[in-house]
Amino acid sequence: MNFLRELFQKNFSTLLTMFLLVAVPLLGSSSLLYLLYKYQDLLQNLSAGQVLLYFVVIAFTMAFAFTPTTVVAIVTGYYFGWGGLAGMVLAYALASAIGYELAVRLDHGKLRDFMHHFPKAGAVVDELQQQSWQLIILTRLSPVLPFALMTFVLAMVGVARRRFLAASVVGMLPRSLFFYWLGTKASDVLALLRDPDGGTLGKVVVVGLVVASLGGLYVVFNRALKKALQRGVDAKKAR
């Protein structure tokens, strides 16, 4: 109880931001569905400058959790086809960079410092930082883990910026390509957005990605925990 009380007292703003990054996408998805229903022809007649603006805007909406990345992949694939894939990937990278900077500026390392008040927890965090490449890719692989929240959490773990951005793009590609492909094949984008994993293939792919992500994360966390505990044992022996 003391741990939880101290955690909330010293990291309230950080935890509140994390909560909002989970809650906001629900509202964002509903709003996007309404706008697409009301202005279905809006994205079909954009100029080159407007297309560029679209990718910049979706980068910010993903970074601040207003639009889920799955929704963005479907909508972009539907309206722009494969010609818009590069723009979407760059938008993901920009969203990751914005989210990373947001987390760093809001948290200032407070949560990481707090975890180091507890030797075992701090040791696990340090081990996760050493395995950050696998950690980021596995986190990004899952279509059910909130993009903006995971960006925030990974930034607070202390992952290096360049590694974070590179691994984020690599980890996002498998699921994003699948949902992007669904968007290019869709005859009704609104129906697809209401049930993005509809159909046997969709359900199999989503379940496969979630299992691979969570299974891999379990292995990474378990390995980090074992190494942290072994480091503690070695330190005691050295005394």
C-alpha positions as CSV (number, residue, x, y, z in Angstrom):
1,M,0.0,0.0,0.0
2,N,2.9,2.4,0.8
3,F,4.4,1.6,-2.6
4,L,1.1,2.5,-4.4
5,R,0.5,5.6,-2.3
6,E,4.0,6.9,-3.0
7,L,3.7,6.0,-6.7
8,F,0.6,8.1,-7.1
9,Q,1.9,11.0,-5.0
10,K,5.2,11.3,-6.9
11,N,4.0,10.4,-10.4
12,F,0.4,11.7,-10.5
13,S,0.8,13.7,-13.7
14,T,2.6,10.9,-15.5
15,L,-0.1,8.3,-14.5
16,L,-2.9,10.7,-15.4
17,T,-1.4,11.1,-18.9
18,M,-1.1,7.3,-19.2
19,F,-4.8,6.9,-18.3
20,L,-5.8,9.5,-20.9
21,L,-3.7,7.8,-23.6
22,V,-5.8,4.7,-23.0
23,A,-9.2,6.4,-22.8
24,V,-8.9,9.0,-25.6
25,P,-8.7,6.5,-28.5
26,L,-12.2,5.3,-27.8
27,L,-13.6,8.8,-28.3
28,G,-11.3,9.4,-31.3
29,S,-12.5,6.3,-33.1
30,S,-16.1,7.2,-32.6
31,S,-15.5,10.8,-33.9
32,L,-13.6,9.5,-36.9
33,L,-16.4,7.1,-37.8
34,Y,-18.9,10.0,-37.7
35,L,-16.7,12.3,-39.8
36,L,-16.1,9.6,-42.4
37,Y,-19.9,8.9,-42.5
38,K,-20.7,12.5,-43.0
39,Y,-17.9,13.4,-45.4
40,Q,-17.2,10.2,-47.2
41,D,-15.8,12.0,-50.3
42,L,-13.5,14.3,-48.4
43,L,-10.3,12.2,-48.8
44,Q,-10.9,11.2,-52.4
45,N,-10.1,14.6,-54.0
46,L,-7.1,15.9,-52.2
47,S,-4.3,17.9,-53.8
48,A,-0.6,17.0,-53.2
49,G,-0.3,19.6,-50.5
50,Q,-3.5,18.4,-48.8
51,V,-2.2,14.8,-48.9
52,L,1.0,15.9,-47.2
53,L,-1.1,17.7,-44.6
54,Y,-3.2,14.6,-44.0
55,F,-0.1,12.5,-43.1
56,V,1.2,15.3,-40.7
57,V,-2.2,15.5,-39.1
58,I,-2.6,11.8,-38.6
59,A,0.9,11.7,-37.1
60,F,-0.2,14.1,-34.4
61,T,-3.6,12.4,-33.8
62,M,-1.8,9.1,-33.3
63,A,0.8,10.6,-31.1
64,F,-1.8,12.1,-28.8
65,A,-4.1,9.0,-29.0
66,F,-6.9,10.6,-30.9
67,T,-6.9,8.0,-33.6
68,P,-5.8,4.3,-33.2
69,T,-3.1,3.2,-35.6
70,T,-5.2,0.3,-36.9
71,V,-7.9,2.8,-37.9
72,V,-5.3,5.0,-39.6
73,A,-3.9,2.0,-41.6
74,I,-7.4,1.0,-42.8
75,V,-8.5,4.5,-43.8
76,T,-5.2,5.3,-45.5
77,G,-5.2,2.1,-47.4
78,Y,-8.8,2.6,-48.5
79,Y,-8.4,6.1,-49.8
80,F,-4.8,6.2,-51.0
81,G,-4.0,2.7,-52.0
82,W,-0.5,1.4,-52.0
83,G,0.8,4.8,-53.1
84,G,0.1,6.1,-49.6
85,L,2.0,3.3,-47.8
86,A,5.3,5.3,-47.5
87,G,3.4,8.3,-46.2
88,M,1.8,6.2,-43.5
89,V,5.1,4.7,-42.4
90,L,6.6,8.1,-42.1
91,A,3.5,9.3,-40.2
92,Y,4.1,6.4,-37.8
93,A,7.7,7.4,-37.3
94,L,6.7,11.0,-36.7
95,A,4.0,10.0,-34.2
96,S,6.6,7.9,-32.4
97,A,9.0,10.8,-32.2
98,I,6.3,13.2,-31.0
99,G,5.1,10.7,-28.3
100,Y,8.6,10.1,-27.2
101,E,9.4,13.8,-26.7
102,L,6.0,14.3,-24.9
103,A,6.8,11.5,-22.5
104,V,10.4,12.8,-21.8
105,R,9.2,16.3,-21.2
106,L,6.3,15.4,-19.0
107,D,8.0,12.7,-16.9
108,H,11.6,14.1,-16.7
109,G,12.7,10.7,-15.6
110,K,10.6,10.8,-12.4
111,L,9.0,7.4,-12.8
112,R,12.3,5.7,-13.6
113,D,14.0,7.3,-10.6
114,F,11.1,6.2,-8.4
115,M,11.5,2.6,-9.6
116,H,15.1,2.7,-8.6
117,H,14.1,3.4,-5.0
118,F,13.2,-0.3,-5.0
119,P,16.4,-2.3,-5.9
120,K,14.7,-5.2,-7.6
121,A,12.3,-3.1,-9.6
122,G,15.1,-0.8,-10.7
123,A,17.3,-3.7,-11.7
124,V,14.5,-5.1,-13.9
125,V,14.0,-1.7,-15.5
126,D,17.7,-1.6,-16.3
127,E,17.6,-5.1,-17.8
128,L,14.6,-4.1,-19.9
129,Q,16.6,-1.1,-21.2
130,Q,19.4,-3.5,-22.3
131,Q,16.8,-5.6,-24.2
132,S,15.0,-2.6,-25.6
133,W,15.2,-3.6,-29.2
134,Q,13.2,-6.8,-28.6
135,L,10.9,-5.0,-26.1
136,I,9.9,-2.3,-28.6
137,I,9.3,-4.6,-31.5
138,L,7.2,-7.0,-29.5
139,T,5.2,-4.2,-28.0
140,R,4.5,-2.6,-31.4
141,L,3.6,-6.0,-32.9
142,S,0.4,-6.3,-31.0
143,P,-2.7,-4.6,-32.4
144,V,-4.4,-4.4,-29.0
145,L,-1.6,-2.6,-27.1
146,P,-2.4,1.2,-27.3
147,F,0.2,2.9,-29.5
148,A,0.4,6.2,-27.7
149,L,0.5,4.6,-24.2
150,M,3.3,2.2,-25.2
151,T,5.3,5.1,-26.6
152,F,4.9,6.8,-23.3
153,V,5.9,3.8,-21.3
154,L,8.9,2.8,-23.4
155,A,10.2,6.4,-23.4
156,M,10.1,6.3,-19.6
157,V,12.0,3.0,-19.4
158,G,14.9,5.0,-20.9
159,V,15.1,3.6,-24.4
160,A,17.5,5.5,-26.6
161,R,15.7,7.8,-29.1
162,R,17.2,6.4,-32.3
163,R,16.7,2.8,-31.3
164,F,13.2,3.5,-30.2
165,L,12.2,5.1,-33.5
166,A,13.8,2.4,-35.7
167,A,12.4,-0.5,-33.7
168,S,9.0,1.2,-33.5
169,V,8.7,1.3,-37.3
170,V,10.0,-2.3,-37.7
171,G,7.6,-3.6,-35.1
172,M,4.6,-1.7,-36.5
173,L,5.1,-3.0,-40.1
174,P,3.6,-6.5,-39.9
175,R,0.2,-5.6,-38.4
176,S,0.1,-2.2,-40.2
177,L,0.6,-3.9,-43.6
178,F,-2.1,-6.4,-42.9
179,F,-4.7,-3.7,-41.9
180,Y,-3.5,-1.5,-44.8
181,W,-4.1,-4.4,-47.2
182,L,-7.6,-4.8,-45.8
183,G,-8.2,-1.1,-46.4
184,T,-7.1,-1.4,-50.1
185,K,-9.4,-4.3,-50.6
186,A,-12.4,-2.9,-48.8
187,S,-15.6,-1.9,-50.6
188,D,-17.1,-0.2,-47.5
189,V,-14.5,1.5,-45.2
190,L,-17.1,2.2,-42.5
191,A,-18.2,-1.4,-42.3
192,L,-14.5,-2.5,-42.1
193,L,-13.8,0.1,-39.3
194,R,-16.7,-1.2,-37.3
195,D,-15.3,-4.7,-37.5
196,P,-11.6,-4.5,-38.5
197,D,-10.8,-8.1,-37.7
198,G,-13.9,-9.5,-39.3
199,G,-13.6,-12.8,-41.2
200,T,-11.6,-15.9,-40.5
201,L,-8.3,-14.5,-41.9
202,G,-8.6,-11.3,-39.9
203,K,-9.2,-13.1,-36.6
204,V,-6.4,-15.6,-37.2
205,V,-3.9,-12.8,-38.0
206,V,-4.9,-10.7,-35.0
207,V,-4.8,-13.6,-32.6
208,G,-1.5,-14.7,-34.1
209,L,0.0,-11.2,-33.6
210,V,-1.3,-10.9,-30.1
211,V,0.0,-14.3,-29.1
212,A,3.4,-13.6,-30.6
213,S,3.6,-10.2,-28.9
214,L,2.5,-11.3,-25.5
215,G,4.5,-14.5,-25.6
216,G,7.6,-12.6,-26.6
217,L,7.1,-10.0,-24.0
218,Y,6.7,-12.7,-21.3
219,V,10.0,-14.2,-22.4
220,V,11.7,-10.7,-22.4
221,F,10.3,-9.8,-18.9
222,N,11.1,-13.2,-17.5
223,R,14.7,-13.0,-18.8
224,A,15.1,-9.5,-17.4
225,L,13.7,-10.6,-14.0
226,K,16.1,-13.6,-13.8
227,K,19.1,-11.4,-14.7
228,A,18.1,-8.8,-12.2
229,L,17.8,-11.4,-9.4
230,Q,21.1,-13.0,-10.4
231,R,22.8,-9.6,-10.3
232,G,21.5,-9.1,-6.8
233,V,22.9,-12.5,-5.7
234,D,26.2,-11.8,-7.3
235,A,26.4,-8.5,-5.5
236,K,25.8,-10.1,-2.1
237,K,28.5,-12.7,-2.8
238,A,30.9,-10.0,-3.7
239,R,30.4,-8.4,-0.3
